[in-house]
Amino acid sequence: MFGLSELAVILLVVVVVLGVKKLPKLTRSAGKATRIFKSEARALKEEDTRRP
């Protein structure tokens, strides 16, 4: 897997390529996607525990 230094370099490249103006919008949409994924995973887990 990636180490911390590799992830920092990748993040730096993303900032340079996308530009600082688009970064907040990108992080906001990534946060929304993460919240949706977590809620759906939680719902599936609850559904599995309800089944006999």
mmCIF file of the N, C-alpha and C atoms, coordinates in Angstrom:
data_MODEL
# 
_entry.id   MODEL 
# 
loop_
_atom_site.group_PDB 
_atom_site.id 
_atom_site.type_symbol 
_atom_site.label_atom_id 
_atom_site.label_alt_id 
_atom_site.label_comp_id 
_atom_site.label_asym_id 
_atom_site.label_entity_id 
_atom_site.label_seq_id 
_atom_site.pdbx_PDB_ins_code 
_atom_site.Cartn_x 
_atom_site.Cartn_y 
_atom_site.Cartn_z 
_atom_site.occupancy 
_atom_site.B_iso_or_equiv 
_atom_site.pdbx_formal_charge 
_atom_site.auth_seq_id 
_atom_site.auth_comp_id 
_atom_site.auth_asym_id 
_atom_site.auth_atom_id 
_atom_site.pdbx_PDB_model_num 
ATOM 1   N N  . MET A 1 1  ? 0.825   -1.184  0.000   1.00 0.00 ? 1  MET A N  1 
ATOM 2   C CA . MET A 1 1  ? 0.000   0.000   0.000   1.00 0.00 ? 1  MET A CA 1 
ATOM 3   C C  . MET A 1 1  ? 0.871   1.251   0.000   1.00 0.00 ? 1  MET A C  1 
ATOM 4   N N  . PHE A 1 2  ? 0.193   2.367   0.046   1.00 0.00 ? 2  PHE A N  1 
ATOM 5   C CA . PHE A 1 2  ? 0.898   3.639   0.034   1.00 0.00 ? 2  PHE A CA 1 
ATOM 6   C C  . PHE A 1 2  ? 1.289   4.054   1.444   1.00 0.00 ? 2  PHE A C  1 
ATOM 7   N N  . GLY A 1 3  ? 2.428   4.696   1.534   1.00 0.00 ? 3  GLY A N  1 
ATOM 8   C CA . GLY A 1 3  ? 2.846   5.277   2.795   1.00 0.00 ? 3  GLY A CA 1 
ATOM 9   C C  . GLY A 1 3  ? 2.366   6.709   2.884   1.00 0.00 ? 3  GLY A C  1 
ATOM 10  N N  . LEU A 1 4  ? 2.662   7.327   3.983   1.00 0.00 ? 4  LEU A N  1 
ATOM 11  C CA . LEU A 1 4  ? 2.214   8.696   4.204   1.00 0.00 ? 4  LEU A CA 1 
ATOM 12  C C  . LEU A 1 4  ? 2.877   9.667   3.237   1.00 0.00 ? 4  LEU A C  1 
ATOM 13  N N  . SER A 1 5  ? 4.133   9.451   2.938   1.00 0.00 ? 5  SER A N  1 
ATOM 14  C CA . SER A 1 5  ? 4.829   10.375  2.029   1.00 0.00 ? 5  SER A CA 1 
ATOM 15  C C  . SER A 1 5  ? 4.290   10.268  0.601   1.00 0.00 ? 5  SER A C  1 
ATOM 16  N N  . GLU A 1 6  ? 3.947   9.064   0.169   1.00 0.00 ? 6  GLU A N  1 
ATOM 17  C CA . GLU A 1 6  ? 3.391   8.896   -1.167  1.00 0.00 ? 6  GLU A CA 1 
ATOM 18  C C  . GLU A 1 6  ? 2.031   9.571   -1.273  1.00 0.00 ? 6  GLU A C  1 
ATOM 19  N N  . LEU A 1 7  ? 1.206   9.430   -0.227  1.00 0.00 ? 7  LEU A N  1 
ATOM 20  C CA . LEU A 1 7  ? -0.112  10.071  -0.238  1.00 0.00 ? 7  LEU A CA 1 
ATOM 21  C C  . LEU A 1 7  ? 0.012   11.587  -0.245  1.00 0.00 ? 7  LEU A C  1 
ATOM 22  N N  . ALA A 1 8  ? 0.996   12.118  0.454   1.00 0.00 ? 8  ALA A N  1 
ATOM 23  C CA . ALA A 1 8  ? 1.213   13.559  0.458   1.00 0.00 ? 8  ALA A CA 1 
ATOM 24  C C  . ALA A 1 8  ? 1.604   14.054  -0.932  1.00 0.00 ? 8  ALA A C  1 
ATOM 25  N N  . VAL A 1 9  ? 2.446   13.305  -1.628  1.00 0.00 ? 9  VAL A N  1 
ATOM 26  C CA . VAL A 1 9  ? 2.847   13.688  -2.978  1.00 0.00 ? 9  VAL A CA 1 
ATOM 27  C C  . VAL A 1 9  ? 1.655   13.632  -3.922  1.00 0.00 ? 9  VAL A C  1 
ATOM 28  N N  . ILE A 1 10 ? 0.839   12.604  -3.807  1.00 0.00 ? 10 ILE A N  1 
ATOM 29  C CA . ILE A 1 10 ? -0.346  12.479  -4.650  1.00 0.00 ? 10 ILE A CA 1 
ATOM 30  C C  . ILE A 1 10 ? -1.304  13.639  -4.392  1.00 0.00 ? 10 ILE A C  1 
ATOM 31  N N  . LEU A 1 11 ? -1.515  13.986  -3.124  1.00 0.00 ? 11 LEU A N  1 
ATOM 32  C CA . LEU A 1 11 ? -2.377  15.103  -2.785  1.00 0.00 ? 11 LEU A CA 1 
ATOM 33  C C  . LEU A 1 11 ? -1.837  16.412  -3.351  1.00 0.00 ? 11 LEU A C  1 
ATOM 34  N N  . LEU A 1 12 ? -0.544  16.605  -3.292  1.00 0.00 ? 12 LEU A N  1 
ATOM 35  C CA . LEU A 1 12 ? 0.076   17.806  -3.842  1.00 0.00 ? 12 LEU A CA 1 
ATOM 36  C C  . LEU A 1 12 ? -0.118  17.882  -5.347  1.00 0.00 ? 12 LEU A C  1 
ATOM 37  N N  . VAL A 1 13 ? 0.019   16.775  -6.033  1.00 0.00 ? 13 VAL A N  1 
ATOM 38  C CA . VAL A 1 13 ? -0.186  16.742  -7.482  1.00 0.00 ? 13 VAL A CA 1 
ATOM 39  C C  . VAL A 1 13 ? -1.642  17.056  -7.818  1.00 0.00 ? 13 VAL A C  1 
ATOM 40  N N  . VAL A 1 14 ? -2.575  16.521  -7.043  1.00 0.00 ? 14 VAL A N  1 
ATOM 41  C CA . VAL A 1 14 ? -3.993  16.790  -7.270  1.00 0.00 ? 14 VAL A CA 1 
ATOM 42  C C  . VAL A 1 14 ? -4.286  18.274  -7.097  1.00 0.00 ? 14 VAL A C  1 
ATOM 43  N N  . VAL A 1 15 ? -3.715  18.884  -6.079  1.00 0.00 ? 15 VAL A N  1 
ATOM 44  C CA . VAL A 1 15 ? -3.931  20.315  -5.846  1.00 0.00 ? 15 VAL A CA 1 
ATOM 45  C C  . VAL A 1 15 ? -3.384  21.127  -7.001  1.00 0.00 ? 15 VAL A C  1 
ATOM 46  N N  . VAL A 1 16 ? -2.219  20.771  -7.497  1.00 0.00 ? 16 VAL A N  1 
ATOM 47  C CA . VAL A 1 16 ? -1.625  21.516  -8.605  1.00 0.00 ? 16 VAL A CA 1 
ATOM 48  C C  . VAL A 1 16 ? -2.440  21.332  -9.879  1.00 0.00 ? 16 VAL A C  1 
ATOM 49  N N  . VAL A 1 17 ? -2.872  20.106  -10.148 1.00 0.00 ? 17 VAL A N  1 
ATOM 50  C CA . VAL A 1 17 ? -3.602  19.824  -11.386 1.00 0.00 ? 17 VAL A CA 1 
ATOM 51  C C  . VAL A 1 17 ? -4.997  20.450  -11.371 1.00 0.00 ? 17 VAL A C  1 
ATOM 52  N N  . LEU A 1 18 ? -5.728  20.265  -10.279 1.00 0.00 ? 18 LEU A N  1 
ATOM 53  C CA . LEU A 1 18 ? -7.097  20.755  -10.219 1.00 0.00 ? 18 LEU A CA 1 
ATOM 54  C C  . LEU A 1 18 ? -7.177  22.244  -9.893  1.00 0.00 ? 18 LEU A C  1 
ATOM 55  N N  . GLY A 1 19 ? -6.194  22.715  -9.227  1.00 0.00 ? 19 GLY A N  1 
ATOM 56  C CA . GLY A 1 19 ? -6.223  24.116  -8.826  1.00 0.00 ? 19 GLY A CA 1 
ATOM 57  C C  . GLY A 1 19 ? -6.871  24.281  -7.476  1.00 0.00 ? 19 GLY A C  1 
ATOM 58  N N  . VAL A 1 20 ? -6.508  25.341  -6.826  1.00 0.00 ? 20 VAL A N  1 
ATOM 59  C CA . VAL A 1 20 ? -6.991  25.584  -5.478  1.00 0.00 ? 20 VAL A CA 1 
ATOM 60  C C  . VAL A 1 20 ? -8.477  25.940  -5.479  1.00 0.00 ? 20 VAL A C  1 
ATOM 61  N N  . LYS A 1 21 ? -8.977  26.528  -6.548  1.00 0.00 ? 21 LYS A N  1 
ATOM 62  C CA . LYS A 1 21 ? -10.384 26.934  -6.597  1.00 0.00 ? 21 LYS A CA 1 
ATOM 63  C C  . LYS A 1 21 ? -11.338 25.743  -6.576  1.00 0.00 ? 21 LYS A C  1 
ATOM 64  N N  . LYS A 1 22 ? -10.969 24.657  -7.221  1.00 0.00 ? 22 LYS A N  1 
ATOM 65  C CA . LYS A 1 22 ? -11.869 23.510  -7.317  1.00 0.00 ? 22 LYS A CA 1 
ATOM 66  C C  . LYS A 1 22 ? -11.718 22.543  -6.146  1.00 0.00 ? 22 LYS A C  1 
ATOM 67  N N  . LEU A 1 23 ? -10.687 22.690  -5.355  1.00 0.00 ? 23 LEU A N  1 
ATOM 68  C CA . LEU A 1 23 ? -10.426 21.736  -4.281  1.00 0.00 ? 23 LEU A CA 1 
ATOM 69  C C  . LEU A 1 23 ? -11.539 21.698  -3.230  1.00 0.00 ? 23 LEU A C  1 
ATOM 70  N N  . PRO A 1 24 ? -12.066 22.821  -2.741  1.00 0.00 ? 24 PRO A N  1 
ATOM 71  C CA . PRO A 1 24 ? -13.150 22.736  -1.744  1.00 0.00 ? 24 PRO A CA 1 
ATOM 72  C C  . PRO A 1 24 ? -14.390 22.008  -2.276  1.00 0.00 ? 24 PRO A C  1 
ATOM 73  N N  . LYS A 1 25 ? -14.727 22.251  -3.534  1.00 0.00 ? 25 LYS A N  1 
ATOM 74  C CA . LYS A 1 25 ? -15.882 21.570  -4.127  1.00 0.00 ? 25 LYS A CA 1 
ATOM 75  C C  . LYS A 1 25 ? -15.628 20.066  -4.213  1.00 0.00 ? 25 LYS A C  1 
ATOM 76  N N  . LEU A 1 26 ? -14.415 19.699  -4.577  1.00 0.00 ? 26 LEU A N  1 
ATOM 77  C CA . LEU A 1 26 ? -14.061 18.282  -4.674  1.00 0.00 ? 26 LEU A CA 1 
ATOM 78  C C  . LEU A 1 26 ? -14.109 17.600  -3.312  1.00 0.00 ? 26 LEU A C  1 
ATOM 79  N N  . THR A 1 27 ? -13.564 18.239  -2.291  1.00 0.00 ? 27 THR A N  1 
ATOM 80  C CA . THR A 1 27 ? -13.579 17.629  -0.960  1.00 0.00 ? 27 THR A CA 1 
ATOM 81  C C  . THR A 1 27 ? -14.993 17.556  -0.405  1.00 0.00 ? 27 THR A C  1 
ATOM 82  N N  . ARG A 1 28 ? -15.823 18.554  -0.705  1.00 0.00 ? 28 ARG A N  1 
ATOM 83  C CA . ARG A 1 28 ? -17.205 18.542  -0.252  1.00 0.00 ? 28 ARG A CA 1 
ATOM 84  C C  . ARG A 1 28 ? -17.955 17.373  -0.872  1.00 0.00 ? 28 ARG A C  1 
ATOM 85  N N  . SER A 1 29 ? -17.775 17.151  -2.156  1.00 0.00 ? 29 SER A N  1 
ATOM 86  C CA . SER A 1 29 ? -18.475 16.042  -2.811  1.00 0.00 ? 29 SER A CA 1 
ATOM 87  C C  . SER A 1 29 ? -17.934 14.694  -2.342  1.00 0.00 ? 29 SER A C  1 
ATOM 88  N N  . ALA A 1 30 ? -16.642 14.623  -2.046  1.00 0.00 ? 30 ALA A N  1 
ATOM 89  C CA . ALA A 1 30 ? -16.080 13.381  -1.504  1.00 0.00 ? 30 ALA A CA 1 
ATOM 90  C C  . ALA A 1 30 ? -16.646 13.100  -0.117  1.00 0.00 ? 30 ALA A C  1 
ATOM 91  N N  . GLY A 1 31 ? -16.829 14.133  0.686   1.00 0.00 ? 31 GLY A N  1 
ATOM 92  C CA . GLY A 1 31 ? -17.425 13.962  2.006   1.00 0.00 ? 31 GLY A CA 1 
ATOM 93  C C  . GLY A 1 31 ? -18.863 13.483  1.924   1.00 0.00 ? 31 GLY A C  1 
ATOM 94  N N  . LYS A 1 32 ? -19.625 14.055  0.999   1.00 0.00 ? 32 LYS A N  1 
ATOM 95  C CA . LYS A 1 32 ? -21.012 13.617  0.808   1.00 0.00 ? 32 LYS A CA 1 
ATOM 96  C C  . LYS A 1 32 ? -21.063 12.156  0.380   1.00 0.00 ? 32 LYS A C  1 
ATOM 97  N N  . ALA A 1 33 ? -20.189 11.788  -0.543  1.00 0.00 ? 33 ALA A N  1 
ATOM 98  C CA . ALA A 1 33 ? -20.156 10.404  -1.021  1.00 0.00 ? 33 ALA A CA 1 
ATOM 99  C C  . ALA A 1 33 ? -19.800 9.446   0.112   1.00 0.00 ? 33 ALA A C  1 
ATOM 100 N N  . THR A 1 34 ? -18.877 9.851   0.966   1.00 0.00 ? 34 THR A N  1 
ATOM 101 C CA . THR A 1 34 ? -18.494 9.011   2.094   1.00 0.00 ? 34 THR A CA 1 
ATOM 102 C C  . THR A 1 34 ? -19.641 8.844   3.072   1.00 0.00 ? 34 THR A C  1 
ATOM 103 N N  . ARG A 1 35 ? -20.357 9.931   3.360   1.00 0.00 ? 35 ARG A N  1 
ATOM 104 C CA . ARG A 1 35 ? -21.505 9.841   4.268   1.00 0.00 ? 35 ARG A CA 1 
ATOM 105 C C  . ARG A 1 35 ? -22.592 8.941   3.698   1.00 0.00 ? 35 ARG A C  1 
ATOM 106 N N  . ILE A 1 36 ? -22.861 9.053   2.412   1.00 0.00 ? 36 ILE A N  1 
ATOM 107 C CA . ILE A 1 36 ? -23.874 8.209   1.775   1.00 0.00 ? 36 ILE A CA 1 
ATOM 108 C C  . ILE A 1 36 ? -23.458 6.742   1.836   1.00 0.00 ? 36 ILE A C  1 
ATOM 109 N N  . PHE A 1 37 ? -22.192 6.480   1.548   1.00 0.00 ? 37 PHE A N  1 
ATOM 110 C CA . PHE A 1 37 ? -21.697 5.103   1.580   1.00 0.00 ? 37 PHE A CA 1 
ATOM 111 C C  . PHE A 1 37 ? -21.817 4.514   2.985   1.00 0.00 ? 37 PHE A C  1 
ATOM 112 N N  . LYS A 1 38 ? -21.451 5.289   4.004   1.00 0.00 ? 38 LYS A N  1 
ATOM 113 C CA . LYS A 1 38 ? -21.530 4.796   5.382   1.00 0.00 ? 38 LYS A CA 1 
ATOM 114 C C  . LYS A 1 38 ? -22.971 4.527   5.790   1.00 0.00 ? 38 LYS A C  1 
ATOM 115 N N  . SER A 1 39 ? -23.880 5.414   5.407   1.00 0.00 ? 39 SER A N  1 
ATOM 116 C CA . SER A 1 39 ? -25.278 5.204   5.791   1.00 0.00 ? 39 SER A CA 1 
ATOM 117 C C  . SER A 1 39 ? -25.871 3.990   5.089   1.00 0.00 ? 39 SER A C  1 
ATOM 118 N N  . GLU A 1 40 ? -25.526 3.790   3.842   1.00 0.00 ? 40 GLU A N  1 
ATOM 119 C CA . GLU A 1 40 ? -26.017 2.604   3.124   1.00 0.00 ? 40 GLU A CA 1 
ATOM 120 C C  . GLU A 1 40 ? -25.426 1.321   3.705   1.00 0.00 ? 40 GLU A C  1 
ATOM 121 N N  . ALA A 1 41 ? -24.157 1.352   4.065   1.00 0.00 ? 41 ALA A N  1 
ATOM 122 C CA . ALA A 1 41 ? -23.531 0.170   4.675   1.00 0.00 ? 41 ALA A CA 1 
ATOM 123 C C  . ALA A 1 41 ? -24.187 -0.138  6.019   1.00 0.00 ? 41 ALA A C  1 
ATOM 124 N N  . ARG A 1 42 ? -24.485 0.901   6.791   1.00 0.00 ? 42 ARG A N  1 
ATOM 125 C CA . ARG A 1 42 ? -25.147 0.721   8.077   1.00 0.00 ? 42 ARG A CA 1 
ATOM 126 C C  . ARG A 1 42 ? -26.543 0.143   7.884   1.00 0.00 ? 42 ARG A C  1 
ATOM 127 N N  . ALA A 1 43 ? -27.258 0.619   6.874   1.00 0.00 ? 43 ALA A N  1 
ATOM 128 C CA . ALA A 1 43 ? -28.614 0.115   6.598   1.00 0.00 ? 43 ALA A CA 1 
ATOM 129 C C  . ALA A 1 43 ? -28.569 -1.353  6.194   1.00 0.00 ? 43 ALA A C  1 
ATOM 130 N N  . LEU A 1 44 ? -27.604 -1.721  5.374   1.00 0.00 ? 44 LEU A N  1 
ATOM 131 C CA . LEU A 1 44 ? -27.483 -3.133  4.983   1.00 0.00 ? 44 LEU A CA 1 
ATOM 132 C C  . LEU A 1 44 ? -27.142 -4.010  6.173   1.00 0.00 ? 44 LEU A C  1 
ATOM 133 N N  . LYS A 1 45 ? -26.301 -3.511  7.059   1.00 0.00 ? 45 LYS A N  1 
ATOM 134 C CA . LYS A 1 45 ? -25.926 -4.275  8.245   1.00 0.00 ? 45 LYS A CA 1 
ATOM 135 C C  . LYS A 1 45 ? -27.150 -4.486  9.138   1.00 0.00 ? 45 LYS A C  1 
ATOM 136 N N  . GLU A 1 46 ? -27.961 -3.438  9.326   1.00 0.00 ? 46 GLU A N  1 
ATOM 137 C CA . GLU A 1 46 ? -29.178 -3.565  10.130  1.00 0.00 ? 46 GLU A CA 1 
ATOM 138 C C  . GLU A 1 46 ? -30.165 -4.528  9.482   1.00 0.00 ? 46 GLU A C  1 
ATOM 139 N N  . GLU A 1 47 ? -30.246 -4.500  8.165   1.00 0.00 ? 47 GLU A N  1 
ATOM 140 C CA . GLU A 1 47 ? -31.149 -5.401  7.455   1.00 0.00 ? 47 GLU A CA 1 
ATOM 141 C C  . GLU A 1 47 ? -30.726 -6.848  7.646   1.00 0.00 ? 47 GLU A C  1 
ATOM 142 N N  . ASP A 1 48 ? -29.424 -7.104  7.640   1.00 0.00 ? 48 ASP A N  1 
ATOM 143 C CA . ASP A 1 48 ? -28.931 -8.467  7.826   1.00 0.00 ? 48 ASP A CA 1 
ATOM 144 C C  . ASP A 1 48 ? -29.219 -8.965  9.239   1.00 0.00 ? 48 ASP A C  1 
ATOM 145 N N  . THR A 1 49 ? -29.151 -8.094  10.226  1.00 0.00 ? 49 THR A N  1 
ATOM 146 C CA . THR A 1 49 ? -29.402 -8.532  11.599  1.00 0.00 ? 49 THR A CA 1 
ATOM 147 C C  . THR A 1 49 ? -30.882 -8.790  11.852  1.00 0.00 ? 49 THR A C  1 
ATOM 148 N N  . ARG A 1 50 ? -31.770 -8.185  11.069  1.00 0.00 ? 50 ARG A N  1 
ATOM 149 C CA . ARG A 1 50 ? -33.210 -8.407  11.230  1.00 0.00 ? 50 ARG A CA 1 
ATOM 150 C C  . ARG A 1 50 ? -33.664 -9.731  10.637  1.00 0.00 ? 50 ARG A C  1 
ATOM 151 N N  . ARG A 1 51 ? -32.951 -10.209 9.650   1.00 0.00 ? 51 ARG A N  1 
ATOM 152 C CA . ARG A 1 51 ? -33.353 -11.469 8.993   1.00 0.00 ? 51 ARG A CA 1 
ATOM 153 C C  . ARG A 1 51 ? -33.116 -12.649 9.936   1.00 0.00 ? 51 ARG A C  1 
ATOM 154 N N  . PRO A 1 52 ? -34.064 -13.578 9.947   1.00 0.00 ? 52 PRO A N  1 
ATOM 155 C CA . PRO A 1 52 ? -33.913 -14.769 10.802  1.00 0.00 ? 52 PRO A CA 1 
ATOM 156 C C  . PRO A 1 52 ? -32.915 -15.761 10.278  1.00 0.00 ? 52 PRO A C  1 
# 
